[in-house]
Amino acid sequence: MSRILVDLPDAQVEELAALVEREQRSRAAVIRDAIDAYIAQHKRAVGADVFGLWKSKKIDGLEYQQELRSEW
């Protein structure tokens, strides 16, 4: 496990302290969970917005690609 030094604004430190006290967990555990959630959210987002993009198109994707390349 690595240590990382991060500067946080006072408001975030105060909110984090309140969360730590409310959940009765260590600050490091809460931060690790927050980073895990952030990474998971961004992994899902990659490609999710383009999945099925051609589903409603009337033209075949390969035909469209060849048509575009023929202009070169």
Residue, then its C-alpha position, 0 to 999 in steps of 0.5 A: m500500500s502506498r501513501i499519498l499526500v493530498d491537499l484538501p480545502d478546510a471545508q472538505v476536511e471538516e465534512l470528512a471528519a464529520l463523516v468519519e465520526r458518524e460512521q465510526r471508521s478511520r479517515a483512511a478507510v473512508i477516503r479509500d472507499a471514496i476513491d474506489a467509488y470514483i474509479a468504479q464510476h469512471k470505469r463504467a462511464v468509459g464506452a457506456d455513452v457510445f454502446g449501441l450508437w449505431k442501433s437506430k441507424k439505417i446504414d451499415g457501419l462498414e458502408y458508412q466508413q467506406e463512404l467517408r474514406s472514399e472522400w479522401 
